[in-house]
Amino acid sequence: MHILHALFSSRLAGSERYCVDLANRQVAAGHDVSVTGAPGSPLRNMLSRRVRYHPLGRFLRGPRLRGLIRTLRPDVCHGHLSGACRALASLPPHHVTVATLHVGYKPHQHARLGGVICVNHAQTKRLEGYPGLARVIPNWMPAAEAPRTGSGLRETLGLAANRFVVGAVGRLHPSKGMDILITAFRSCALDDARLVILGEGPQRRELEKLSAGDARIHLPGFRADVHSCLREIDLFVCPSREESFGLAIIEAMGAQRPVIATATEGPAEFMRDQPAVLVPPGSPAALADAIRTAYSQFQRGELAPANYDLTAFDPAPRIDSIIGFYHQVAAARVPSTVELAGKVSVTP
């Protein structure tokens, strides 16, 4: 297939990394893959050399996207996040359009698209009135980055090898709950522990103010070597107020890190039978209690690497399911749109 992914984002977080990994795996499987995005986007440097990148600025994005599609003539256009989904919604109805619901279903962005990919089962319950096709295809374990060439996380931050380090990865945005994590960590009063939050976003200044100069708290910004960094922490925490899936969580699981996560939509579903700790969203007190417990285990030498069942996160069947869904949406366009519309299928 000739696939065009659209993602107009200037940052690099979970949704962007999903798009990159999907495009790279699709081109490796023999598909013809292009990506259109913002000029200067960090996505470009992470894509395989076999994936063509087409920058589109904000000015007249809709008409320029339509012109690009007329030139490329892709079999399917796959949108990621708000800007791309709005742009694809403006296409004539004969185009095959699909979106991944990285956040959730929004009628003004998704209702005119031919198909939506839900990353958890709960999302399907909010598709009332959606006329297209939907399939549940959860996220998968992303490919590890290239071997690190620079300094490791602890070396960069000056953290001793025996120091207890709590780590989190995510965009610095209120939905990710990093403010809750900082509040919880400070309330623990663990003088010899450290908190490291990897990521960038609009909440940075608020988080720095909340940290109040606490030398135990580090906000080093974005790092491309996420997998390597995760192997250097002792405890991974996902404090999100809302989370459709949580890519960083399964990366932490791949690194065998003990995990504490809030029981938001995605984690509550895919971590139900995993050896992880789930706490109520939005509760610094509950999160602090869980961190204290893990710290006590660390002090006693009992906080061992965790063994997770990662078979559910095998990327191969997920990528195959997405390609299969493309074909399903394309078939529904002509001539059986009405017959197939609104049916939801599930990928195990």
C-alpha positions in Angstrom: 0.0 0.0 0.0 1.0 3.6 -0.4 0.4 5.2 3.0 0.5 8.8 4.0 0.7 9.7 7.7 -0.1 13.2 8.8 1.1 14.7 12.1 1.6 18.4 12.5 3.4 18.5 15.8 6.6 20.3 16.7 7.3 18.2 19.8 8.2 14.6 20.4 6.1 12.7 22.8 4.2 9.4 22.9 1.8 10.1 20.0 4.7 11.3 17.8 6.8 8.2 18.6 3.9 6.0 17.8 3.6 7.6 14.3 7.4 7.2 13.7 7.5 3.6 14.8 4.4 2.7 12.8 5.8 4.4 9.6 9.2 2.8 10.0 7.7 -0.7 10.6 5.3 -0.3 7.6 8.1 0.7 5.2 10.2 -2.2 6.5 7.3 -4.5 5.7 7.4 -3.4 2.1 4.8 -0.6 2.0 5.4 2.8 0.3 5.2 5.3 3.2 5.2 9.1 3.4 4.8 11.4 6.3 3.7 15.0 6.2 4.3 17.3 9.2 5.5 20.6 10.4 8.7 22.1 8.9 11.6 21.4 11.2 9.7 18.7 13.1 12.0 16.3 15.1 10.0 13.5 13.5 12.0 13.9 10.4 15.3 12.8 12.0 13.7 9.7 13.5 12.1 8.3 10.4 13.7 5.6 8.3 15.5 7.0 5.2 13.0 5.0 3.2 10.1 7.1 4.6 9.6 10.3 2.6 8.9 13.4 4.6 6.9 16.3 3.2 6.9 19.5 5.4 3.7 21.6 5.4 3.4 24.9 7.2 0.3 26.2 9.0 -0.6 28.7 6.2 -3.2 27.2 3.8 -2.4 23.8 5.3 -5.7 22.3 4.1 -5.4 23.2 0.4 -1.7 22.3 0.4 -2.4 18.9 1.9 -5.0 18.3 -0.8 -2.4 19.3 -3.4 0.1 16.9 -1.8 -2.4 14.1 -1.9 -3.3 14.7 -5.5 0.4 14.4 -6.3 1.2 11.3 -4.1 -2.2 9.6 -4.6 -1.9 7.5 -1.4 -4.2 4.5 -0.8 -4.8 5.7 2.7 -4.3 8.8 4.8 -3.7 8.2 8.5 -4.0 11.2 10.8 -2.5 11.6 14.3 -3.6 14.3 16.8 -5.9 17.3 16.3 -4.3 19.3 13.5 -3.9 16.4 11.2 -7.3 15.0 11.8 -9.0 18.3 11.1 -7.0 18.6 7.9 -8.0 15.1 6.7 -11.6 15.8 7.6 -11.6 18.4 4.8 -10.8 15.9 2.1 -13.5 14.8 -0.4 -15.3 11.7 0.8 -13.8 9.3 -1.7 -10.4 9.5 0.0 -9.6 6.7 2.5 -9.0 8.4 5.8 -8.1 6.8 9.2 -7.1 8.3 12.6 -5.6 6.8 15.7 -7.4 8.1 18.9 -4.3 9.0 20.8 -6.4 11.1 23.2 -10.1 10.4 22.4 -12.9 10.7 19.9 -13.9 14.3 19.0 -16.8 14.5 16.5 -15.5 17.8 14.9 -12.2 16.1 14.2 -13.1 12.5 13.5 -16.7 12.2 12.4 -15.9 12.7 8.7 -13.1 10.2 8.6 -13.6 6.7 7.3 -12.1 4.8 10.2 -10.8 5.3 13.8 -8.3 3.1 15.6 -9.1 2.9 19.4 -6.1 2.2 21.6 -8.3 0.8 24.4 -11.8 -0.7 24.6 -13.3 2.1 26.7 -12.9 4.5 23.7 -15.4 2.5 21.7 -18.2 3.4 24.2 -17.8 7.1 23.2 -18.3 6.7 19.5 -22.0 7.2 19.6 -23.1 8.7 16.3 -19.8 8.0 14.5 -20.7 6.8 11.0 -17.4 5.2 10.1 -15.6 2.0 11.0 -13.7 1.4 14.3 -11.3 -1.2 15.5 -9.5 -1.6 18.8 -5.8 -2.0 18.2 -3.8 -1.3 21.3 -0.2 0.1 21.2 2.8 -2.0 21.0 6.4 -2.1 22.3 8.3 0.5 20.2 11.7 -0.2 18.7 14.6 0.8 20.9 16.6 3.8 19.9 20.2 3.5 18.5 22.9 2.7 21.1 23.7 5.7 23.3 26.9 7.5 22.5 26.8 10.3 25.1 26.7 10.3 28.9 24.2 8.2 30.8 21.3 9.7 32.8 23.0 9.3 36.2 26.3 10.5 34.9 24.7 13.6 33.4 22.8 14.5 36.6 25.6 13.5 38.9 23.6 10.7 40.6 25.5 7.9 42.4 24.9 4.4 41.3 23.4 3.5 44.7 21.0 6.5 44.8 17.3 5.7 44.8 15.9 7.3 41.6 12.2 7.7 40.8 11.7 8.4 37.1 8.8 9.6 34.9 8.6 10.2 31.1 6.0 12.4 29.4 5.0 15.7 28.1 5.0 18.5 30.7 1.2 19.0 30.4 -1.5 19.0 33.2 -3.0 15.9 31.8 0.2 14.0 32.5 0.0 14.8 36.2 3.7 15.7 36.7 2.6 18.3 39.2 0.9 15.5 41.2 4.1 13.5 41.1 6.3 16.4 42.4 3.8 17.1 45.2 3.8 13.4 46.2 7.5 13.1 46.0 8.2 16.2 48.1 5.7 15.0 50.7 7.6 11.7 51.1 10.6 13.6 52.6 13.1 11.0 51.3 16.3 13.0 51.6 18.5 10.5 49.8 16.0 9.9 46.9 15.9 11.7 43.6 13.1 12.4 41.1 13.9 12.7 37.4 11.1 13.8 34.9 12.0 13.5 31.3 10.1 15.6 28.8 9.2 19.0 27.7 6.0 21.0 27.5 4.0 24.1 28.4 3.9 23.2 32.1 7.7 23.5 32.6 7.6 26.8 34.5 4.8 25.7 36.7 6.7 22.5 37.6 9.9 24.4 38.3 8.0 26.7 40.6 6.4 23.8 42.3 9.8 22.2 42.8 10.8 25.3 44.7 14.5 24.8 44.1 14.4 21.3 45.6 17.8 19.8 44.6 16.3 16.3 44.7 14.1 17.1 41.7 15.5 17.1 38.1 13.8 18.3 35.0 16.4 17.6 32.3 14.0 18.0 29.4 13.6 15.7 26.4 16.1 12.8 25.8 16.1 10.6 22.8 17.6 7.7 24.6 14.5 6.8 26.6 15.1 3.1 26.7 18.6 3.6 28.1 17.4 6.1 30.7 14.7 3.8 31.9 17.3 1.2 32.7 19.1 3.7 35.1 16.1 4.4 37.3 14.9 2.3 40.2 11.1 3.0 40.0 9.0 4.2 37.1 5.9 6.3 37.9 3.1 7.4 35.5 1.0 10.0 37.4 -1.4 10.9 34.6 -4.8 12.4 35.3 -5.9 10.9 32.0 -4.1 8.4 29.8 -5.5 6.5 26.7 -2.6 4.1 26.7 0.8 5.2 28.1 3.6 4.3 25.8 6.3 5.0 28.3 4.7 2.5 30.7 5.3 -0.5 28.4 8.8 0.8 27.7 9.4 0.8 31.5 8.0 -2.7 31.6 10.4 -3.7 28.8 13.2 -2.4 30.9 11.9 -4.5 33.9 11.4 -1.5 36.1 8.9 -1.6 38.9 5.9 0.5 37.9 3.4 2.7 39.7 0.7 4.1 37.5 -2.6 5.8 38.0 -5.7 3.7 37.2 -6.6 5.8 34.1 -8.3 4.4 31.1 -5.4 2.7 29.3 -3.3 1.4 32.3 -6.3 0.1 34.1 -7.1 -2.0 31.1 -3.7 -3.4 29.9 -2.0 -3.6 33.4 -4.8 -5.4 35.1 -2.9 -8.7 35.3 0.6 -7.3 35.5 2.8 -7.0 38.6 2.4 -3.2 38.9 0.9 -0.9 41.4 -2.2 1.1 40.4 -3.3 4.2 42.4 -6.3 6.5 42.0 -5.7 9.4 39.5 -5.3 12.8 41.0 -4.3 11.7 44.5 -0.8 12.9 45.7 -1.4 11.1 49.0 -2.0 7.7 47.4 1.0 8.2 45.0 3.2 9.2 48.0 2.2 6.1 49.9 3.1 3.9 46.9 6.5 5.6 46.5 7.3 5.2 50.2 6.5 1.5 50.0 8.8 1.1 47.0 11.5 3.1 48.8 11.3 0.9 51.8 11.6 -2.2 49.6 14.7 -0.6 48.0 16.3 0.1 51.4 15.8 -3.6 52.3 17.2 -4.8 49.0 13.8 -6.2 47.9 13.0 -3.9 45.0 14.0 -6.3 42.3 13.5 -6.0 38.5 9.9 -6.9 37.6 8.9 -9.7 35.2 6.1 -8.6 33.0 4.2 -10.6 30.3 5.0 -8.6 27.2 3.5 -11.0 24.7 0.5 -8.7 24.3 2.7 -5.9 23.1 4.3 -7.7 20.2 4.3 -5.1 17.3 4.0 -7.6 14.4 0.3 -8.5 14.9 -0.5 -4.8 15.7 1.0 -3.6 12.4 -0.7 -6.3 10.4 -4.0 -5.3 12.1 -3.6 -1.7 11.1 -2.9 -2.7 7.5 -6.0 -4.9 7.5 -8.1 -2.1 8.9 -6.9 0.2 6.1 -8.2 -2.4 3.6 -11.5 -2.7 5.5 -12.0 1.1 5.4 -11.1 1.2 1.7 -13.6 -1.6 1.0 -16.3 0.3 2.9 -15.9 3.4 0.8 -17.2 1.7 -2.4 -19.8 0.5 -2.5 -20.8 -0.6 0.9 -20.3 2.4 3.2 -23.8 2.2 4.7 -23.7 -1.6 5.2 -20.4 -1.6 7.1 -20.6 1.8 8.9 -20.5 1.8 12.7 -19.2 -1.8 13.2 -16.5 -2.1 15.8 -14.0 -5.0 15.7 -11.3 -5.9 18.2 -7.7 -6.9 17.8 -6.6 -9.1 20.8 
